Amino acid sequence: MSVAKVGSVVLDCPDPHALAGFYAGVVGGTPEGEGDWVDLAVPGGPTLAFQRAEGHVPPRWPAADRSQQFHLDLTVEDLDAAEKEVLALGAEPLDTEDRSRGFRVYADPAGHPFCLCAC
């Protein structure tokens, strides 16, 4: 028996509404909330939450002095199609050159690394 279940995954960021909108475009759902906190109820998954963090310093990937802290693995059926969509939403490619792998690494608009995985 588990001790707990995932309630939400919370990301610090400079603009919770903008980052929630980005992830709504990637995984679906409708952002809800005001001010410094926005929830995104993800269909079929845990809630993603976004909280304003003044002075937010985004992680760097890979970098020991500014570790990624956490990242999301997002399962997709077609890496090329998913890549086009996340780039159009504002993602930045971090490690996408090796097209033989089953994953590619990006940063969201606030600098958090995430992977698209065809696993």
C-alpha positions as CSV (number, residue, x, y, z in Angstrom):
1,M,0.0,0.0,0.0
2,S,1.3,3.5,-0.8
3,V,1.7,6.2,1.7
4,A,0.5,8.9,-0.6
5,K,-0.6,9.6,-4.2
6,V,0.4,12.5,-6.4
7,G,-2.0,15.4,-5.8
8,S,-0.2,17.9,-8.1
9,V,3.1,18.7,-9.6
10,V,4.0,22.3,-8.8
11,L,6.3,24.5,-10.9
12,D,7.7,27.8,-9.8
13,C,7.7,30.4,-12.5
14,P,7.5,34.1,-13.1
15,D,4.1,34.1,-14.8
16,P,1.7,31.3,-13.6
17,H,-1.0,32.2,-16.1
18,A,1.3,32.1,-19.1
19,L,3.0,28.8,-18.1
20,A,-0.4,27.2,-17.4
21,G,-1.5,28.2,-20.9
22,F,1.6,26.7,-22.4
23,Y,1.0,23.3,-20.7
24,A,-2.7,23.5,-21.5
25,G,-1.7,23.6,-25.1
26,V,0.6,20.6,-24.7
27,V,-1.4,18.2,-22.4
28,G,-5.0,19.7,-22.5
29,G,-7.1,21.0,-19.7
30,T,-8.3,24.5,-18.7
31,P,-6.2,26.7,-16.4
32,E,-8.1,27.8,-13.3
33,G,-7.0,30.3,-10.7
34,E,-6.1,33.9,-10.0
35,G,-3.1,35.8,-8.9
36,D,0.0,33.8,-7.9
37,W,-1.4,30.3,-8.3
38,V,-3.0,28.5,-11.3
39,D,-4.1,24.9,-11.4
40,L,-4.3,22.8,-14.6
41,A,-6.4,19.7,-14.2
42,V,-4.8,17.4,-16.8
43,P,-7.2,14.9,-18.4
44,G,-6.1,11.4,-17.3
45,G,-3.2,12.7,-15.2
46,P,-2.2,14.6,-12.1
47,T,-2.9,18.3,-11.7
48,L,-0.2,20.6,-12.7
49,A,0.0,23.7,-10.6
50,F,2.0,26.9,-11.3
51,Q,3.0,29.4,-8.6
52,R,4.6,32.8,-9.0
53,A,8.2,32.9,-7.7
54,E,9.7,36.3,-7.6
55,G,13.3,36.2,-8.8
56,H,12.8,32.9,-10.5
57,V,16.0,31.5,-11.9
58,P,15.3,28.8,-14.5
59,P,17.3,25.6,-14.3
60,R,19.8,24.8,-17.1
61,W,20.1,21.4,-18.7
62,P,22.5,19.9,-18.2
63,A,24.4,21.9,-15.6
64,A,25.4,20.8,-12.1
65,D,25.4,24.3,-10.8
66,R,21.7,24.9,-11.9
67,S,20.3,21.4,-12.0
68,Q,17.0,20.8,-13.6
69,Q,15.4,20.1,-10.2
70,F,12.7,17.9,-11.8
71,H,11.4,17.4,-15.3
72,L,8.2,16.1,-16.9
73,D,8.3,13.1,-19.3
74,L,5.4,13.6,-21.7
75,T,4.4,10.5,-23.7
76,V,3.6,11.1,-27.3
77,E,2.8,8.9,-30.3
78,D,4.6,10.9,-33.0
79,L,7.8,12.8,-31.9
80,D,8.0,15.0,-35.0
81,A,4.3,16.1,-34.8
82,A,4.5,16.8,-31.1
83,E,7.8,18.7,-31.5
84,K,6.1,21.0,-34.1
85,E,3.3,21.7,-31.7
86,V,5.4,22.4,-28.5
87,L,7.7,24.7,-30.5
88,A,4.7,26.6,-31.8
89,L,3.6,27.0,-28.2
90,G,6.9,28.5,-27.2
91,A,9.1,25.6,-26.2
92,E,12.9,25.8,-26.7
93,P,14.8,22.8,-28.0
94,L,17.6,21.7,-25.6
95,D,18.6,18.3,-26.8
96,T,16.8,17.3,-30.0
97,E,19.5,16.5,-32.5
98,D,19.7,12.7,-32.1
99,R,16.6,11.7,-34.0
100,S,17.3,7.9,-33.4
101,R,16.4,8.2,-29.7
102,G,12.9,7.8,-28.4
103,F,13.0,11.1,-26.6
104,R,13.8,14.8,-27.1
105,V,14.5,17.5,-24.5
106,Y,12.9,21.0,-24.5
107,A,12.5,23.9,-22.1
108,D,9.1,25.4,-21.4
109,P,8.7,29.2,-21.6
110,A,9.9,29.6,-18.0
111,G,13.0,27.4,-18.6
112,H,11.9,24.1,-17.0
113,P,13.2,21.1,-18.9
114,F,10.7,18.5,-20.2
115,C,10.9,15.5,-22.5
116,L,8.7,14.3,-25.3
117,C,9.0,10.5,-25.2
118,A,7.8,8.0,-27.7
119,C,8.4,5.1,-25.4
